[in-house]
């Protein structure tokens, strides 16, 4: 699956235009399988693989290429918001560290890694003037921003291997006290994927500068996370993440 960066830039621009003209954006064409003799990893070729070990190796190669494409796609989307550059890479690092503390299976950790990269994919629906606005958002602009979780989830629905990622996209703005969006879920009713993303998303926002404030230190940001326990954030996830930072398992950056 060879996709160059120029293609990805055009693809992101195309997604933005689809949203602008009220069309339904989709990632399906980016990851679809076609009957193309130049694509060596198609399902139709699986009968030619010799031995399960060889087949598994080829599957992992294809999976790695998909992850590479997803990573680059997220970086191109971040470029629409200068303050977000590097955000998904940092979230991926934090999320994996939490998952390892929870002893998640490797396949679930891999899903989480992709989820961290794609959690804000729906932001292609937000005008850059809104993403980069330094003043207070209007109610209409706020509604536009809050659409990104639903739009992002709908973009993944038609891609089988990305469907497990939907909870990371759909629920990362739910709040533990039930005042979040899009469904106003509360407590443990929020899928754990969303609760993890909410904690690390908040932390990363605090330790990086915003138009209206300077970046906070890691210690002050951790103090703020603790203040938000059972309000915005899951206290158990906050405790795990705090321990990860304290032990130096992952460095805040």
Secondary structure as UniProt FT lines:
FT   HELIX           5..20
FT   TURN            21..22
FT   HELIX           28..31
FT   TURN            37..38
FT   TURN            40..41
FT   HELIX           43..48
FT   HELIX           52..78
FT   TURN            79..80
FT   HELIX           82..84
FT   TURN            85..86
FT   HELIX           87..101
FT   TURN            102..103
FT   HELIX           106..118
FT   TURN            119..120
FT   HELIX           121..125
FT   HELIX           128..131
FT   HELIX           139..146
FT   HELIX           148..156
FT   TURN            157..158
FT   HELIX           160..165
FT   HELIX           166..171
FT   TURN            172..173
FT   TURN            176..177
FT   HELIX           187..189
FT   HELIX           192..206
FT   TURN            211..212
FT   HELIX           218..227
FT   TURN            230..232
FT   HELIX           235..246
FT   TURN            247..248
//
